[in-house]
């Protein structure tokens, strides 16, 4: 049995469910046929999914993938790991990002800039280089009045400070939230949405679980970050959008609601943030 067949057999979704952060192009690195699997998701009830960018080089290929499904939307951005680039190349990539966003802003599929942010866990490129890359992309998001998809790992004080200073018109998403309730509350105060991934299902994620229980209904999102962070029940497999229901199960249990109700709420929240028809 192929990996595509193995993971498809474990699909777990609800009608109207959304995966607010995935990396379709990386599914293929795990020997998964993205198109076959995404069709399985659509048939299983997936209403929306956001394919999130980490570099400009793959944008056109990703856009071609996203255009094959009405349920798919796309972002464009330079992830924090790209701060390792030489300054001249980084300038080229930022210029390319701005051009790509400008060209696709009104096409209906590109809805945000990201993922962007800060990562002190790996320390890519050094703190200053990360901040410069982050600030430049916040400016692009502000220029085109788009939400941002934020990656922050062990960097909440600087991330919060820069987001507060940017005064973005559309706010955005703190993706794969991995901190505690106090930081969630601070980001909520800035107008951001908080998104939880498969790591909320892990036994050692008590702080994340407490935050997931407290985030207001109108600001909560759920995601896979596929092919990473597979939910606990299916952790032996690479992640994909068909597994997002396992994360909804966990979050719903923490909040004392039904997964089906959470699915409707998350989809509404995502549409509201991205300016999509309700």
Residue, then its C-alpha position, 0 to 999 in steps of 0.5 A: x500500500x502506498x503512503x497516499x493510500x495509507x493516510x487516505x484510509x485514516x481521513x477524519x473530517x467534518x462537514x464545513x471544516x477548514x485547514x487554515x495552514x498547510x504546505x501542499x508542495x511539501x506533502x509530496x516530499x512525504x510520498x503523498x499525492x497531494x491532488x488525490x489526497x486533497x480531492x479526498x478532503x473535499x469529498x470528506x467535507x473540507x470547505x477551505x484550506x490555506x496553502x502557506x508560502x515559505x519562499x517566493x521561488x515556488x509561488x507560481x507552482x503553488x498557485x497552479x496547484x491552488x487554482x485546481x480547487x475552489x476550496x484552496x487559497x494561498x499566501x506568499x512570504x519568506x519564512x524566517x529560515x530565509x534570513x540566512x540568505x546573503x543580503x543581495x539575494x534577500x533584497x531580490x527575494x523581497x522585491x520578488x515578493x512585492x511584485x508577486x503580491x501586487x500581481x495577485x492581490x486582486x485575483x481572489x486566491x492570494x489572501x495573506x502574507x506569510x508565513x513570516x516572523x521570528x524563531x529563537x529556537x533555531x536562531x536562523x541568521x541571527x536576531x537582527x537579520x530576522x527582525x529586518x526580514x520580518x519588518x520588511x514583510x510587515x511593510x508589504x502586508x501593510x502596503x497591500x492591506x493584507x493579513x499576515x500569517x505569523x510564525x513565532x517560536x521562543x520569540x514572543x516578546x519581540x514578535x509582540x513588540x513588532x506586531x504592536x508597532x506595525x499597526x496592521x490594518x487587517x491583523x492576522x494569525x498566530x499560527x501553530x500557537x505554542x505559548x501560554x494563555x498570557x501570550x495568547x491574550x496579548x496577541x488577541x488584544x492586538x486583534x489577532x486570531x490564534x490557530x492551533x495545530x496537531x501539537x495541541x493533542x500532545x500529552x506535554x502540551x498543557x500550556x497550549x491546551x489551556x490557551x485553546x480552552x480560553x481563546x474566544x470563539x470568534x478568534x479561534x482557528x485550527x490547522x495542520x501545518x502539514x506535513x508536520x505536527x501530525x495529531x497524536x492519534x495518527x502520529x506515525x503518519x505524515x500530516x495532511x489536511x485529512x487529519x485536521x479533524x483529530x485536532x478539532x476533536x481535541x480542541x472541542x473537548x477542551x472547550x466543552x463543545x462539539x467538533x462539528x460546531x467548532x468546524x462551523x465557527x472556525x470556517x466563519x472566523x477564517x472567512x471573516x479575517x480573509x474577507x471571504x463571503x460568509 
